[in-house]
Amino acid sequence: MAKKTDKRTFDDVLAALGDQQFDVAKALQGATPRAGTPSGAVRANKLGCAAEIAPGNGAPVMIVSRPGFVLGGEISRIVDRGYQKFLKTSKLEIPATADHLRAIHQFAQELDVATGETELYNEALGTTSDVYLYDRVAGRPDASRH
């Protein structure tokens, strides 16, 4: 017999984030929201990492900006270049350390619990990258055959 689960609201998710010691604030940059950020979006911060969430259509939460380490006030993306992972923002790119990746992984797991998201198998194993850029394939003449 299937378990009956209570429908969560966005306010329930915000309360759960507060209970788990996330810092939650409006997702604004300067006086105006970032382009593409829906109204009512909030930024959840913890462990030096952040993500932006908003009320979803049909679901309590919509992930606006995936979890990433905060560099210069901006949420970074993980770029995998095959030999090394990097944290990249619009102004900065640095090599990702094991501590960065552990913090992002722990943050993402705790965010999933608070928002009621399903944790995927590959994400449970470790941090996944946002972009994969392998230099040995880019621009190679025979790359189009593969």
C-alpha positions in Angstrom: 0.0 0.0 0.0 1.4 3.4 -1.0 2.3 5.9 1.7 0.1 9.0 1.8 2.3 12.1 1.8 1.2 15.6 2.8 1.3 18.3 0.0 4.1 20.7 0.9 3.8 24.4 0.1 6.6 26.8 -0.6 6.2 28.2 2.9 6.7 24.7 4.3 9.9 24.5 2.3 11.1 27.8 3.6 10.3 26.7 7.2 12.3 23.5 6.6 15.2 25.5 5.3 15.2 27.6 8.4 15.0 24.5 10.6 18.2 23.2 8.9 20.1 26.5 9.5 20.0 27.7 5.9 20.2 31.5 5.5 17.3 32.5 3.3 17.0 35.9 1.6 15.4 37.4 -1.5 17.2 36.5 -4.7 18.2 40.0 -5.9 21.3 41.5 -7.3 21.5 45.2 -6.6 18.1 46.9 -7.0 16.6 44.6 -9.6 16.3 40.8 -9.9 18.6 38.9 -12.2 17.3 38.3 -15.7 15.1 35.2 -15.7 14.7 35.1 -11.9 11.0 34.6 -11.1 9.3 36.9 -8.6 9.2 35.4 -5.1 12.6 33.6 -5.7 14.8 33.2 -2.7 18.5 32.4 -2.2 19.4 29.7 0.3 23.0 29.8 1.7 24.9 27.4 3.8 28.5 26.0 4.0 29.7 28.7 1.6 27.3 27.5 -1.1 24.0 28.8 -2.4 21.1 28.0 -4.7 18.1 30.0 -5.8 14.6 28.5 -5.5 11.1 29.9 -6.3 7.5 28.7 -5.9 6.9 26.1 -8.6 4.0 25.5 -11.0 2.3 22.4 -9.7 5.3 21.6 -7.4 6.1 23.4 -4.2 9.6 24.4 -5.4 11.4 25.2 -8.7 15.2 25.3 -8.7 16.1 28.6 -10.4 19.9 28.3 -9.9 21.6 25.0 -9.2 23.7 24.7 -6.0 27.2 26.0 -6.3 30.0 27.6 -4.3 29.7 31.3 -3.8 32.6 33.3 -5.3 32.5 37.1 -5.1 28.7 37.0 -4.2 27.9 35.0 -7.3 26.9 31.3 -7.4 29.6 29.4 -9.4 29.1 26.6 -11.9 31.2 23.4 -11.9 33.1 23.0 -15.2 34.8 19.6 -15.7 37.7 19.8 -18.1 38.5 16.1 -17.9 41.7 16.5 -15.9 40.4 19.1 -13.3 37.1 20.6 -12.1 36.8 24.4 -12.0 34.4 26.8 -10.2 33.4 29.4 -12.8 31.4 32.7 -12.4 31.0 35.5 -14.9 34.1 37.2 -13.6 36.2 34.4 -12.0 37.4 30.8 -12.6 39.4 28.9 -10.0 40.4 25.2 -9.7 37.9 23.4 -7.4 39.4 21.8 -4.4 38.1 18.6 -2.6 36.7 20.9 0.1 34.8 22.9 -2.4 33.3 19.8 -3.9 32.4 18.2 -0.6 30.7 21.4 0.6 28.6 21.6 -2.7 27.7 17.9 -2.4 26.6 18.3 1.3 24.7 21.5 0.5 22.9 19.9 -2.4 21.9 16.9 -0.3 20.6 19.0 2.5 18.7 21.2 0.0 17.1 18.1 -1.5 15.9 17.0 1.9 14.5 20.4 2.8 12.7 20.9 -0.6 11.4 17.3 -0.8 13.3 16.7 -4.1 14.2 13.1 -5.1 17.9 12.5 -4.8 19.2 10.8 -8.0 21.7 7.9 -7.8 24.5 9.7 -9.7 24.2 12.8 -7.5 24.2 10.6 -4.3 27.7 9.3 -5.3 29.3 12.7 -5.5 29.2 16.1 -7.0 28.1 16.3 -10.6 29.4 19.0 -13.0 27.3 21.6 -14.8 29.5 21.6 -17.9 31.9 19.0 -19.4 34.6 20.5 -21.6 37.3 18.0 -22.7 40.1 19.8 -24.5 41.4 16.8 -26.3 38.1 16.5 -28.3 37.4 20.1 -29.0 38.7 21.1 -32.5 40.1 17.7 -33.3 39.6 17.0 -37.0 38.1 13.5 -36.5 35.8 14.6 -33.6 32.8 14.8 -35.9 33.0 11.1 -36.7 32.4 10.1 -33.1 
